[in-house]
Amino acid sequence: MDPAFFVALALLGCATGFAAGLLGIGGGMILVPFLTLMLTWQGVDPSLVIHSAIATSMASILFTSVSSVRAHNKRGAVRWDLVLRLTPGIVLGGLLAGGAVFAALKTGWLALVFAVFVAYSALQMFLDKKPKPSRQMPGAVGSSAAGAGIGFLSGLVGAGGGFVSVPFMAWCNVPLHQAVGTSAALGFPIALANTLGYVWSGMGKAGLPPEMIGYIYWPALLVLAFFSVLVAPLGARVAHRLPVKSLKRVFAFLLFGLAIYMASKAYQAFF
């Protein structure tokens, strides 16, 4: 591996691990735009680069989420009852997105979907709208449906679902620190379902380089996983020291920047 590429991946892994622990977002929001740039530098086919960035990002969340959730769970911030209610739908939605829809979408549409939903999530967090005090998390059927939506959207954009699940749980009056911790726990089933889908849907793709298993660029995955797992607990510690409003603003500004970048990639693909 090119030493400069290794160093860049190590720094990216540290940044995404910190963000995963801090915001419960799995790190995919940061990984996808930067991996798109870095894999382009490595000479990955332009028709594969965003698919590969998304799939590699999601696979790394398998490791990051475990490290992050352990740190949040020590502080009692994981609502395991909500994890159990949302997970069945998340797995179904993730398998559908990663195994069926993902391979069929062109690069421009993937970038556009990513940009739109990230921008929407950023706006919701930035405006800090207060939910009705009476609103609660839905029951088993409603939670399964919400989980399916979270898993499906996560599969399309290669993120751990925090960009949807954190605002959704906050909208249902789950305290923000608990929403972040619970989102970190949801990252594992999201990543598992979608990673299996990415491998399966990419295995028959012609012209994949030997560094790719399905759509996953495995050398990058190994480096990212190691460094993100190392740093995720630090992000979780910082999250529990920040006031809720500051945490929301950090989340929002990060998402706005990433949405703008991926919108530019969509524009380049279409025009």
C-alpha positions in Angstrom: 0.0 0.0 0.0 1.2 3.5 -0.9 2.5 5.1 2.4 0.7 8.4 1.7 -2.6 6.4 1.2 -2.0 4.6 4.4 -1.4 7.8 6.4 -4.5 9.4 4.9 -6.6 6.4 5.7 -5.3 6.3 9.3 -6.2 10.0 9.8 -9.6 9.4 8.3 -10.1 6.4 10.5 -9.3 8.5 13.6 -11.7 11.3 12.5 -14.6 8.9 11.8 -14.1 7.0 15.0 -14.2 10.2 17.0 -17.4 11.3 15.1 -19.0 7.9 15.6 -18.5 8.1 19.4 -19.4 11.8 19.6 -22.6 11.7 17.4 -23.6 8.1 17.1 -23.5 8.4 13.3 -21.3 5.4 12.5 -18.8 7.6 10.7 -20.1 7.0 7.2 -21.1 10.6 6.8 -17.4 11.5 6.9 -16.0 8.4 5.2 -18.0 8.4 2.0 -17.0 11.8 0.7 -13.3 11.4 1.6 -13.1 7.8 0.4 -14.6 8.9 -2.9 -11.7 11.3 -3.3 -9.1 8.9 -2.1 -10.2 5.9 -4.2 -10.3 8.2 -7.2 -6.6 9.0 -6.5 -5.9 5.3 -6.3 -7.2 4.8 -9.8 -10.5 3.0 -9.0 -12.8 3.0 -12.0 -15.0 6.2 -11.9 -18.1 4.0 -12.5 -17.3 2.0 -9.3 -15.7 4.7 -7.0 -18.9 5.9 -5.2 -20.3 2.4 -4.9 -16.9 1.2 -3.4 -16.7 4.2 -1.1 -20.2 3.6 0.3 -19.7 -0.2 0.7 -16.3 0.2 2.3 -17.6 2.8 4.7 -20.5 0.6 5.7 -18.2 -2.4 6.3 -16.0 -0.3 8.6 -19.1 0.5 10.8 -19.2 -3.1 11.8 -16.1 -2.4 13.9 -16.6 1.2 14.8 -20.1 0.6 16.2 -18.9 -2.1 18.6 -16.3 0.2 20.1 -18.6 3.2 20.3 -21.6 1.4 21.8 -19.4 -0.1 24.6 -18.3 3.4 25.6 -21.9 4.7 25.5 -23.3 1.7 27.4 -20.9 2.2 30.3 -22.7 5.6 30.8 -26.2 4.0 30.6 -26.9 5.8 27.3 -28.1 2.9 25.2 -31.8 2.1 25.1 -31.7 -1.6 24.4 -35.4 -1.9 24.3 -35.4 0.5 21.4 -32.6 -1.4 19.7 -34.6 -4.6 19.9 -37.7 -2.9 18.5 -36.0 -1.2 15.6 -33.5 -4.0 14.5 -35.8 -6.4 12.6 -36.9 -3.6 10.3 -33.4 -2.3 10.0 -32.1 -5.7 8.8 -34.9 -6.0 6.3 -34.4 -2.5 4.9 -30.6 -2.9 4.8 -30.8 -6.2 2.9 -33.2 -4.7 0.4 -31.0 -1.6 -0.2 -27.6 -3.3 -0.2 -28.6 -6.5 -2.1 -31.1 -5.2 -4.6 -31.3 -1.5 -5.1 -27.7 -0.4 -4.5 -26.1 -2.1 -7.6 -28.8 -0.8 -9.9 -28.4 2.9 -9.1 -26.0 4.9 -11.1 -23.2 6.9 -9.4 -25.0 10.3 -9.8 -28.2 9.1 -8.2 -26.3 7.6 -5.2 -24.5 10.9 -4.6 -27.7 12.8 -4.9 -29.6 10.6 -2.5 -26.8 11.0 0.0 -26.7 14.8 -0.4 -30.5 15.2 0.0 -31.0 13.1 3.1 -27.9 14.4 4.8 -29.0 18.0 4.2 -32.5 17.3 5.5 -31.1 15.7 8.7 -28.7 18.7 9.1 -31.6 21.2 8.8 -33.7 19.4 11.4 -30.8 19.3 13.9 -29.9 23.0 13.2 -33.4 24.3 13.7 -33.6 22.4 17.0 -37.4 22.0 16.7 -39.0 20.8 19.9 -41.2 17.8 19.6 -44.7 17.7 21.1 -44.2 16.6 24.8 -46.8 13.8 24.3 -45.0 12.2 21.4 -43.4 8.8 22.1 -41.6 6.1 20.2 -44.1 4.0 18.2 -45.1 0.4 19.1 -43.7 -2.8 17.6 -45.2 -2.4 14.1 -44.4 1.3 13.9 -40.8 0.8 15.1 -40.3 -2.0 12.6 -41.5 0.3 9.8 -39.2 3.1 11.0 -36.3 0.6 11.3 -36.9 -0.5 7.7 -36.7 3.1 6.5 -33.5 3.7 8.5 -31.9 0.5 7.2 -32.9 1.2 3.6 -31.6 4.8 3.5 -28.4 3.8 5.3 -27.8 1.1 2.7 -28.1 3.6 -0.1 -25.6 6.1 1.4 -23.2 3.9 3.3 -23.9 5.4 6.8 -24.7 3.8 10.1 -28.1 5.3 10.2 -27.5 8.0 12.8 -28.3 10.8 10.3 -31.9 9.4 10.4 -32.2 7.5 13.7 -30.9 10.3 16.0 -33.3 13.0 14.7 -36.1 10.4 14.7 -35.6 9.4 18.3 -35.1 13.0 19.4 -38.4 13.8 17.6 -40.0 11.0 19.7 -38.7 12.7 22.9 -35.8 10.3 23.5 -33.2 12.4 25.3 -30.4 13.3 22.8 -27.6 11.5 24.7 -29.7 8.4 24.7 -30.5 8.8 21.1 -26.8 9.1 20.2 -25.9 6.0 22.3 -28.8 3.9 20.9 -27.9 5.0 17.4 -24.4 3.7 17.9 -25.9 0.3 18.9 -28.1 0.3 15.8 -25.1 0.8 13.6 -24.1 -2.9 13.9 -27.2 -4.5 12.5 -27.4 -1.8 9.8 -23.7 -2.4 8.8 -24.1 -6.2 8.9 -27.2 -6.4 6.7 -25.9 -3.9 4.2 -22.3 -5.3 4.0 -23.7 -8.7 3.2 -25.8 -7.1 0.5 -22.8 -5.2 -1.0 -20.7 -8.3 -1.2 -23.4 -10.3 -2.8 -24.5 -7.7 -5.3 -20.9 -6.9 -6.3 -19.6 -10.5 -6.7 -20.8 -10.8 -10.3 -19.7 -7.4 -11.4 -17.2 -7.5 -14.2 -14.0 -5.6 -14.0 -13.6 -5.4 -10.2 -10.0 -5.0 -9.2 -8.4 -7.7 -6.9 -8.5 -5.3 -3.9 -12.3 -5.4 -3.9 -14.5 -8.1 -2.4 -17.9 -7.3 -3.9 -17.9 -3.6 -3.7 -15.7 -3.4 -0.6 -12.1 -2.1 -1.0 -10.6 -4.4 1.7 -7.1 -2.8 2.1 -8.8 0.5 3.0 -11.3 -1.3 5.3 -8.5 -2.8 7.4 -6.8 0.5 8.1 -10.0 2.4 8.7 -11.4 -0.2 11.1 -8.2 -0.3 13.2 -7.9 3.4 13.7 -11.6 4.1 14.1 -12.0 1.5 16.8 -9.0 3.0 18.6 -10.5 6.5 18.8 -14.3 5.9 19.0 -14.3 5.7 22.9 -12.7 9.2 23.1 -15.6 10.6 21.0 -18.1 9.0 23.3 -16.4 10.5 26.4 -16.6 14.0 24.8 -20.2 13.5 23.9 -21.3 13.1 27.5 -19.5 16.3 28.5 -21.1 18.5 25.8 -24.5 20.3 26.4 -27.3 19.0 24.2 -27.6 22.2 22.1 -23.8 22.2 21.3 -24.0 18.6 20.3 -26.8 19.3 17.9 -25.0 22.2 16.3 -21.8 20.2 15.8 -23.9 17.4 14.2 -25.7 19.9 11.9 -22.6 21.8 10.6 -20.8 18.5 9.9 -23.8 17.3 7.8 -24.2 20.5 5.9 -20.6 20.4 4.7 -20.8 16.8 3.6 -24.1 17.3 1.8 -22.6 20.1 -0.3 -19.7 17.9 -1.2 -21.8 15.0 -2.4 -24.2 17.3 -4.2 -21.2 18.5 -6.2 -20.3 14.9 -7.1 -23.9 14.3 -8.2 -23.7 17.5 -10.4 -20.5 16.2 -12.0 -22.0 12.8 -12.7 -25.1 14.3 -14.4 -23.4 17.2 -16.3 
